[in-house]
């Protein structure tokens, strides 16, 4: 009923907006009232979020014939699920050409063991305040403006709708800096979840601050960063690079090019400045590819304009992998869920170059996960391994994957064999269940539905 009301009301508002040649100033207020009526969020959150999205939304309304139905689905996807299913990005088919395998003899480089630190989804809240209300009415709590409450925020962090205190992240860096790492993967999502009252200035400040902090504790360790969906303002807003003026994303990519410059090569900085992705040779025989997964994010409304391989990222990936294959290099891919057609193309690329892709490293989900990519529906031919990092608040050693799951190695074959044992009902799956939720399990027992859900999340293809 609520979504029907949203559709009818926004259809009327859009008609008034278009008949006034795009000069109807009441449209944002109309959408804010819908946000409140549907009980999406509090008035302050609705107002802040719609104002942040206003320029982007009005620009897209001028370029696209969005109906009230589609706009409700885009702006309120949880309350109005399925309303945006008929959008072009879900139906337009496009294919990125993939070359045939290189026929020359390929020698696998001997890389030895590498010790790598992955930092992901740290979500630093500069307004975190110990003792503040941790169960507030807004999406993010434990903040200085929340006041005191019955459930008080802890000093180092709180298991609630709260983000990470700055001092907790610094404490983590102090702790892990005692270790020697070959390199660091920094897979994005640095800002807090106060999406409704962020600004470009605040995002740039945090990016500079945290980069300097990481450099302070690891002055000589190579760092390979990737971009998360929270780095932009508004959140999820990553327009293609042909969008100019106020809506351009150049403010963020220029900042990244500047703060990442000490870690990356001039060629890598060039593509970062253009599109937020890059490739770097880590050492002879080993290449890093950092993807900008925001160009496949269904919450990035700019993909409505041109969902077919935005900024040519996948075409660039194919060229990069083909060159690496010819040079006898092994690839590690980092980045961060995706539109189905983008994901299908990505899977085809990974399948084609699976022999040189050692592993994939992602973040974003806030869970400690693995994914095994298969090339068929029988789950007999694994082609690639993906590790998805959690954002855990304590620094005790949790587990060694080899010891925890009794693996002979961390090879794709070993993970495939373990997954097959879980499909057959092995009790070791319960260890994965506990680790997935970082020990904070929703239930002590994982029933059949719970087990099937997690097993399906592991396999991709």
URVEN-V742907 format. One record per residue. N is the residue number from 1. RES is the residue in one small letter. D_FIRST is the distance of its C-alpha to the first C-alpha in whole Angstrom. Layout:
{{N;RES;D_FIRST} {N;RES;D_FIRST}}
//
This chain:
{{1;x;0} {2;x;4} {3;x;5} {4;x;5} {5;x;6} {6;x;9} {7;x;10} {8;x;11} {9;x;12} {10;x;14} {11;x;15} {12;x;17} {13;x;18} {14;x;20} {15;x;21} {16;x;23} {17;x;24} {18;x;26} {19;x;27} {20;x;29} {21;x;30} {22;x;29} {23;x;30} {24;x;26} {25;x;27} {26;x;24} {27;x;21} {28;x;22} {29;x;21} {30;x;18} {31;x;17} {32;x;18} {33;x;16} {34;x;13} {35;x;14} {36;x;15} {37;x;11} {38;x;10} {39;x;13} {40;x;14} {41;x;18} {42;x;20} {43;x;21} {44;x;24} {45;x;23} {46;x;20} {47;x;23} {48;x;25} {49;x;24} {50;x;22} {51;x;26} {52;x;27} {53;x;25} {54;x;26} {55;x;29} {56;x;28} {57;x;24} {58;x;26} {59;x;29} {60;x;27} {61;x;25} {62;x;28} {63;x;29} {64;x;26} {65;x;24} {66;x;21} {67;x;18} {68;x;14} {69;x;13} {70;x;16} {71;x;16} {72;x;13} {73;x;14} {74;x;17} {75;x;17} {76;x;14} {77;x;15} {78;x;14} {79;x;11} {80;x;10} {81;x;13} {82;x;14} {83;x;13} {84;x;17} {85;x;19} {86;x;20} {87;x;22} {88;x;26} {89;x;27} {90;x;25} {91;x;27} {92;x;30} {93;x;33} {94;x;36} {95;x;39} {96;x;41} {97;x;45} {98;x;47} {99;x;50} {100;x;52} {101;x;54} {102;x;57} {103;x;60} {104;x;62} {105;x;63} {106;x;61} {107;x;62} {108;x;60} {109;x;61} {110;x;62} {111;x;60} {112;x;60} {113;x;58} {114;x;56} {115;x;54} {116;x;51} {117;x;49} {118;x;45} {119;x;43} {120;x;39} {121;x;36} {122;x;38} {123;x;36} {124;x;38} {125;x;37} {126;x;40} {127;x;38} {128;x;38} {129;x;40} {130;x;41} {131;x;40} {132;x;37} {133;x;34} {134;x;32} {135;x;29} {136;x;28} {137;x;24} {138;x;24} {139;x;24} {140;x;28} {141;x;30} {142;x;34} {143;x;35} {144;x;37} {145;x;35} {146;x;33} {147;x;36} {148;x;37} {149;x;35} {150;x;36} {151;x;35} {152;x;37} {153;x;38} {154;x;41} {155;x;43} {156;x;43} {157;x;39} {158;x;37} {159;x;34} {160;x;31} {161;x;29} {162;x;32} {163;x;34} {164;x;38} {165;x;41} {166;x;43} {167;x;46} {168;x;45} {169;x;44} {170;x;48} {171;x;49} {172;x;48} {173;x;50} {174;x;53} {175;x;53} {176;x;52} {177;x;55} {178;x;57} {179;x;57} {180;x;58} {181;x;55} {182;x;56} {183;x;53} {184;x;49} {185;x;46} {186;x;44} {187;x;40} {188;x;38} {189;x;35} {190;x;38} {191;x;35} {192;x;33} {193;x;29} {194;x;29} {195;x;28} {196;x;26} {197;x;30} {198;x;32} {199;x;35} {200;x;37} {201;x;40} {202;x;39} {203;x;38} {204;x;41} {205;x;43} {206;x;42} {207;x;43} {208;x;46} {209;x;46} {210;x;45} {211;x;47} {212;x;50} {213;x;50} {214;x;50} {215;x;53} {216;x;55} {217;x;54} {218;x;55} {219;x;57} {220;x;58} {221;x;56} {222;x;54} {223;x;50} {224;x;48} {225;x;45} {226;x;41} {227;x;38} {228;x;35} {229;x;32} {230;x;32} {231;x;35} {232;x;34} {233;x;32} {234;x;29} {235;x;29} {236;x;28} {237;x;30} {238;x;33} {239;x;33} {240;x;36} {241;x;39} {242;x;40} {243;x;37} {244;x;39} {245;x;39} {246;x;37} {247;x;34} {248;x;37} {249;x;37} {250;x;41} {251;x;41} {252;x;40} {253;x;42} {254;x;45} {255;x;45} {256;x;44} {257;x;48} {258;x;49} {259;x;49} {260;x;49} {261;x;52} {262;x;54} {263;x;53} {264;x;52} {265;x;55} {266;x;55} {267;x;53} {268;x;50} {269;x;50} {270;x;50} {271;x;47} {272;x;45} {273;x;46} {274;x;44} {275;x;41} {276;x;41} {277;x;43} {278;x;46} {279;x;49} {280;x;52} {281;x;55} {282;x;55} {283;x;59} {284;x;61} {285;x;59} {286;x;55} {287;x;53} {288;x;49} {289;x;46} {290;x;44} {291;x;41} {292;x;38} {293;x;35} {294;x;32} {295;x;33} {296;x;31} {297;x;28} {298;x;25} {299;x;24} {300;x;27} {301;x;25} {302;x;29} {303;x;29} {304;x;27} {305;x;30} {306;x;32} {307;x;31} {308;x;34} {309;x;37} {310;x;36} {311;x;39} {312;x;41} {313;x;41} {314;x;41} {315;x;44} {316;x;45} {317;x;45} {318;x;47} {319;x;49} {320;x;50} {321;x;50} {322;x;52} {323;x;55} {324;x;54} {325;x;55} {326;x;58} {327;x;59} {328;x;59} {329;x;56} {330;x;54} {331;x;50} {332;x;48} {333;x;44} {334;x;42} {335;x;39} {336;x;35} {337;x;30} {338;x;30} {339;x;28} {340;x;29} {341;x;31} {342;x;33} {343;x;33} {344;x;35} {345;x;38} {346;x;38} {347;x;39} {348;x;41} {349;x;43} {350;x;43} {351;x;45} {352;x;47} {353;x;49} {354;x;48} {355;x;52} {356;x;52} {357;x;49} {358;x;50} {359;x;46} {360;x;43} {361;x;42} {362;x;38} {363;x;36} {364;x;33} {365;x;31} {366;x;33} {367;x;34} {368;x;38} {369;x;37} {370;x;39} {371;x;38} {372;x;41} {373;x;40} {374;x;41} {375;x;43} {376;x;42} {377;x;39} {378;x;42} {379;x;42} {380;x;46} {381;x;46} {382;x;45} {383;x;46} {384;x;44} {385;x;44} {386;x;41} {387;x;41} {388;x;38} {389;x;39} {390;x;37} {391;x;38} {392;x;40} {393;x;41} {394;x;44} {395;x;47} {396;x;49} {397;x;50} {398;x;47} {399;x;48} {400;x;50} {401;x;48} {402;x;51} {403;x;53} {404;x;49} {405;x;48} {406;x;52} {407;x;52} {408;x;55} {409;x;54} {410;x;51} {411;x;51} {412;x;49} {413;x;51} {414;x;50} {415;x;47} {416;x;46} {417;x;48} {418;x;47} {419;x;43} {420;x;45} {421;x;46} {422;x;43} {423;x;41} {424;x;44} {425;x;43} {426;x;45} {427;x;45} {428;x;45} {429;x;42} {430;x;41} {431;x;43} {432;x;41} {433;x;37} {434;x;39} {435;x;40} {436;x;37} {437;x;35} {438;x;38} {439;x;39} {440;x;36} {441;x;35} {442;x;31} {443;x;33} {444;x;37} {445;x;36} {446;x;35} {447;x;34} {448;x;34} {449;x;30} {450;x;31} {451;x;34} {452;x;33} {453;x;30} {454;x;33} {455;x;35} {456;x;33} {457;x;32} {458;x;36} {459;x;37} {460;x;36} {461;x;37}}
//
